[in-house]
Amino acid sequence: MSDDVGVRLRALRELRNISQRELARLSGVTHSSLSQIEQGRVSPSVSSLKKILDVIPISIGDFFTMDIERADQVFYQYAELPTRYSGDILYRLVGADRPARALSFLIETYPPGADTGREVAAHRGEETGLVLEGEIEVTVGGRTRHLGPMDTWYFDTNIPHRFRNTGRTACRLISCCTPAQPDMHRSEVHEETPPEAELNSD
């Protein structure tokens, strides 16, 4: 187990072009501990591993399931994109197998009534996107706008923001945010697949 963690961690760190000493400094883990982890001599605690992976950034789940040898993949078929759900909202992440990615690029589907939540999201970085079909209500700070096909947005993500489908048909959009998030952005998401949301996503 410790050998696998060490091999994966070193590969991800090098792909991200972060020195061992820099990763130790940013994560708050000692340089000697990080070195021993990469050499497979010790197994990190879950909390220590999370601190390290948050710097890269990548979620613990993706860290253990990612095919490191495919980290240089260039082209993706829609059907092979990993999916996540937050309530009824479907997220498909492009380049999930690229641990060194500098941005998160998502294809999002909002069925009628879908909402990122009253507790509006905020995180460091920038976001832009484009509505492909349907309509979406976007709130950024104190400003709200209803956007339709080919309408776009661009904002600093440290400003609280919210996405809501107030229409009667599904809305599909693409979004891109920097820096890359360890998991899908906007809200905490999970892998369970609501049958009704899956039907509405196609």
Secondary structure by P-SEA (a helix, b strand, c coil): caaaaaaaaaaaaaaacccaaaaaaaacccaaaaaaaaaccccccaaaaaaaaaaacccaaaaacccccccccccccccccbbbbcccbbbbbcccccccccbbbbbbbbcccccccccccccccccccccccbbbbbbcccbbbbbcccccccccccccbbbbbcccbbbbbcccccccccccccccccccccaaaaaacc
